[in-house]
Amino acid sequence: MEPCQRRLIVKVNVPREANPKVVVVYCVDPRFQEAFNFLIKEKLGLIWGKFVPLTIEGGASILARPESYEQEFSSLLDRICFCLEHFSSIEQIALVNHEDCNRTKATKEISIEDLQNATANLNSQLSWPSSIEIKLFYVDFNSIEAIPIEERLATKTT
């Protein structure tokens, strides 16, 4: 006969309404999760519930290379679009790439270029209010770097 086990029930207070401020696109690489969490909490000033984490192998580079990652590109665009349609509270999209990505095999220079190209692709593929800001970040083994958006991409044209 098996021993009697009690069910553990934990009470949590889950809010009925979601009002995230930021969509954060980053890679699933377990080596960088602590750095990504630091970026989200310390650099962006966000706590759980105030952002939507969209993780995908290759991070924001997937948005930069639709010809190489056709299915992932389409899926990630759909996920971002869903967030923008369902959460009117979204004010920002943060795109993150990192050093030594096993999916893209990109150098730092290419990863940063991918962030710029991802911005251009988002601007051309999606329609959203011009008030939504895009922020770019590159994470390496020692630091987190904010990447300025190229001037030609800085403002959303509708």
Secondary structure, 3 states (H helix, E strand, C coil): CCCCCCCCCCCCCCCCCCCCCEEEEECCCHHHHHHHHHHHHHHCCCCCCCEEEEECCCCCHHHHCCCCCHHHHHHHHHHHHHHHHHCCCCCEEEEEEECCCCCCCCCHHHHHHHHHHHHHHHHHHCCCCCCCEEEEEEECCCCEEEECCCHHHCCCCC
